[in-house]
Amino acid sequence: MVISGDALVSGHATSRIEGPQLLPGMFHHDRSRTVASLDVLAGLDADVLLPGHGPVHRGPLRDAVHLARERAF
């Protein structure tokens, strides 16, 4: 189990995307550092994500990170 806070979320009131994602750009001061934080999360062995926003996400954390990274660009 990983608690990701705002580094990786599964939904947000300002986003139309459901599932793993980064917060919308207006919430970042340094987008490149935000995306780089996904590298740290991808290295963790977990299958439950407790995000700062959105519902609990179940499944391999590395898959959630991969999806969030794709959606970030």
C-alpha positions in Angstrom: 0.0 0.0 0.0 1.3 3.5 -0.9 -0.1 6.8 0.1 0.9 9.2 -2.7 -0.7 12.4 -1.6 -0.7 14.8 -4.6 2.2 13.1 -6.4 -0.1 10.6 -8.1 -3.9 10.9 -7.9 -6.8 8.9 -9.3 -9.2 11.7 -9.9 -9.8 15.4 -9.2 -12.7 17.8 -9.4 -11.0 19.8 -12.2 -10.2 16.7 -14.3 -12.4 14.7 -16.6 -10.0 11.8 -16.5 -10.7 8.9 -14.2 -7.9 6.7 -12.9 -4.2 7.3 -12.3 -3.0 10.8 -13.3 -1.1 13.8 -12.2 -2.9 16.8 -10.9 -3.8 19.4 -13.6 -0.9 21.7 -14.5 -2.1 24.7 -12.6 -1.2 22.9 -9.4 2.5 22.4 -10.3 5.3 24.8 -9.8 7.8 22.6 -11.7 6.2 20.0 -14.0 9.5 18.2 -14.8 10.0 17.5 -11.1 6.4 16.4 -10.7 6.9 13.9 -13.6 10.3 12.8 -12.1 8.5 11.9 -8.8 6.8 9.2 -10.8 10.1 7.4 -11.1 10.3 7.0 -7.3 6.7 5.7 -7.1 7.3 3.3 -10.0 10.1 1.6 -8.0 7.8 0.7 -5.1 6.2 -2.7 -4.9 2.6 -2.0 -4.1 -0.8 -2.9 -5.4 -3.0 -0.4 -3.5 -2.7 3.3 -4.0 -4.2 5.8 -1.6 -4.1 9.1 -3.4 -4.6 12.6 -2.1 -7.5 13.0 -4.6 -9.8 10.4 -6.0 -10.7 6.9 -5.0 -8.4 4.1 -3.9 -6.7 2.5 -6.9 -6.0 -1.2 -6.9 -3.5 -2.8 -9.2 0.3 -2.7 -9.7 1.6 0.7 -8.8 4.1 0.6 -11.7 1.1 0.2 -14.1 -0.6 3.2 -12.5 2.5 5.3 -12.8 2.9 4.3 -16.5 -0.7 5.4 -17.2 -0.3 8.7 -15.3 3.0 9.3 -17.3 1.2 8.7 -20.6 -1.6 11.1 -19.6 0.9 13.8 -18.5 2.0 14.5 -22.1 
